[in-house]
Amino acid sequence: MNFLKDIFLGAIKGILSLGIALIMLLIFLSVLGALFSPDTEEEVVVSENSLLYIDNLSLIGDRDTKADELNFDFEIPLPLPLIDNSQTEKISLLTFKNIIKKASEDNKIKGIYLNVENVGISFNKAEKVRDILEEFKKSKPIYSFADLHTKGAYFISSVSDFMAISPPGFISVSGFGISEFFYKNMLDELGIKINLFRVGEYKGAAETYVRTDFSKENEEQYLNLLDYRMSNYLNKISKSRSIEKDKLLSIIDDFETELPKDALTNKLIDSLIYEDEMSNYLKNKVDSSFKKISLLKYRKTIKNDKYNRNKIAILYAIGNILPGSGDEGIYSESIIKEIKKIKKNKNIKSVVLYVNSGGGSAFASDLIARELKLLNDEKPLIAYMSDVCASGGYYISMPADTLIASSGSIVGSIGVFGLFPEISGLLNDKLKITTDKIRTNKNIGEIDPFKPLEEDEKKLFQRGINQIYSDFLSIVAEGRSMTTEEVDKLARGKVYYGNEGKELNLIDIVGEFNDAIKLAAEFADIEKYQIIEYPKQKTEIERIISSLQQTKSIIDPFIKSNWILESIIKNDFYDPFQMRLEYRID
């Protein structure tokens, strides 16, 4: 039996070794090819009577992906955890705006052809994309066709001069909502008690673990956000499609928007045709020989900024705020290294902090905010708030000279909570395991999760929460030139849209990313400059090496879907004190 087992194990090891050797050979050959082949990138030529073809708006993200120094164009997906070659190119909203602007001024481009079946972006970005297209529409037409229209896709494509959907297709024009899992009953059944400590009745980030439904306060504030979003949604569609707002809301509530024939009857679209018929329509409207040029291909016609000694640094803070070091998220040690690099670089005259984060660890947030304060002591610092700049994300923005957010950005959530799991019920009642401890005195510097919290321990947790909240109020009061009492009235975990934030003095300017860059140049008193980005994006080789160093498992997606699990398993330590916005409304 052992003999057969040894043969089986030997065969498995041999197959794995062969696979790894093959992959490394492919990498080696690709490196050689990239290093020794001449730069033969074909120059993009735009034909007469061209349409800018946009068929994947999901490629719009927070920042551009850097072109790989070494291009591994494998046609088959390689096995994880060895190599992840599934990363797709991304462009920022600013780049998208520049592409569309150039197309509007290019005589060879006769319009835009939209196919919006791939729209995996936030509603905030969808609004900006729509505004950019609306500006283009002032000079040239936009045509839209798709088999399927999600809510976000229809919202964007409704700006078109002509909008069609295939007869068997589907369209979604509807309201907005938030749904959430609540784990209290499950945890009770397992014998796990979650001790929640917080300041702020609107700080609902941990309610999913201690309640079975939304609290009254969170229902109130999130309904306010949803109503604001719905109002914008209805107003823009109503204007573009020439449908009265009340009529539009009525057909939505009567479920007369989803079926293609209903959409046509209610003037939500202009035609029900197939893709080949759409092509014939464009031949009649544009030219019988019209050509399509993709967004990414047309992007190559835009020249990059030339070298300039004066630099404006863009520091990206995207994702959860976590202690320690890492790549995917805002890790305190990693971003602090980047901040110190920026501070030492004498050619960098000012900095834009680009934030898209709902926060995270209070400990890590404070360390990052401190380092940004030291940076701002030497160089102008502008904070631009993207989709979300809440809780810890808002906290780290406070050292900036000026805060800029778009009208649809979610800001605020000034508040703190702490979670401590107590699993004595699971251990004692469910698993029939008992624990005991010998100690010299009552306080031995650690809290035991295997027994109920004592009153002194509960008081300690709450005191810690109160102290962090007090510090949060103080840093906001200093940054916004307000009293802590004034901040407290706006805080307590409550979230706002950018427009509300401006009215309440939580931000300075309702604007866009480009406004932040212009202001940074103004503060630095420079007219010509070069943009440099931090952290530097990894090349293909660096991503491969990083992937080889990581241990992946089939439970990784489950871990990443829950910040508590990720904090405990993936990081150096679990920070029980959190500045975090939990719910997502996209």
Secondary structure as GFF3:
##gff-version 3
##sequence-region A 1 586
A	DSSP	alpha_helix	2	36	.	.	.	ID=ss1
A	DSSP	beta_strand	50	54	.	.	.	ID=ss2
A	DSSP	three_ten_helix	57	59	.	.	.	ID=ss3
A	DSSP	beta_strand	60	61	.	.	.	ID=ss4
A	DSSP	beta_strand	91	92	.	.	.	ID=ss5
A	DSSP	alpha_helix	93	105	.	.	.	ID=ss6
A	DSSP	beta_strand	109	114	.	.	.	ID=ss7
A	DSSP	alpha_helix	123	137	.	.	.	ID=ss8
A	DSSP	beta_strand	142	149	.	.	.	ID=ss9
A	DSSP	alpha_helix	151	157	.	.	.	ID=ss10
A	DSSP	beta_strand	162	171	.	.	.	ID=ss11
A	DSSP	alpha_helix	184	190	.	.	.	ID=ss12
A	DSSP	beta_strand	193	199	.	.	.	ID=ss13
A	DSSP	alpha_helix	207	210	.	.	.	ID=ss14
A	DSSP	alpha_helix	216	241	.	.	.	ID=ss15
A	DSSP	alpha_helix	245	253	.	.	.	ID=ss16
A	DSSP	alpha_helix	260	265	.	.	.	ID=ss17
A	DSSP	beta_strand	271	272	.	.	.	ID=ss18
A	DSSP	alpha_helix	275	285	.	.	.	ID=ss19
A	DSSP	beta_strand	291	294	.	.	.	ID=ss20
A	DSSP	alpha_helix	295	299	.	.	.	ID=ss21
A	DSSP	beta_strand	311	318	.	.	.	ID=ss22
A	DSSP	beta_strand	321	322	.	.	.	ID=ss23
A	DSSP	beta_strand	330	331	.	.	.	ID=ss24
A	DSSP	alpha_helix	332	344	.	.	.	ID=ss25
A	DSSP	beta_strand	348	357	.	.	.	ID=ss26
A	DSSP	beta_strand	359	361	.	.	.	ID=ss27
A	DSSP	alpha_helix	362	376	.	.	.	ID=ss28
A	DSSP	beta_strand	381	390	.	.	.	ID=ss29
A	DSSP	alpha_helix	392	397	.	.	.	ID=ss30
A	DSSP	beta_strand	402	405	.	.	.	ID=ss31
A	DSSP	beta_strand	410	412	.	.	.	ID=ss32
A	DSSP	beta_strand	416	422	.	.	.	ID=ss33
A	DSSP	alpha_helix	424	424	.	.	.	ID=ss34
A	DSSP	pi_helix	425	430	.	.	.	ID=ss35
A	DSSP	alpha_helix	455	480	.	.	.	ID=ss36
A	DSSP	alpha_helix	484	490	.	.	.	ID=ss37
A	DSSP	beta_strand	495	497	.	.	.	ID=ss38
A	DSSP	alpha_helix	498	503	.	.	.	ID=ss39
A	DSSP	beta_strand	509	510	.	.	.	ID=ss40
A	DSSP	alpha_helix	513	524	.	.	.	ID=ss41
A	DSSP	beta_strand	530	534	.	.	.	ID=ss42
A	DSSP	alpha_helix	540	549	.	.	.	ID=ss43
A	DSSP	alpha_helix	556	560	.	.	.	ID=ss44
A	DSSP	alpha_helix	563	570	.	.	.	ID=ss45
A	DSSP	beta_strand	577	580	.	.	.	ID=ss46
###
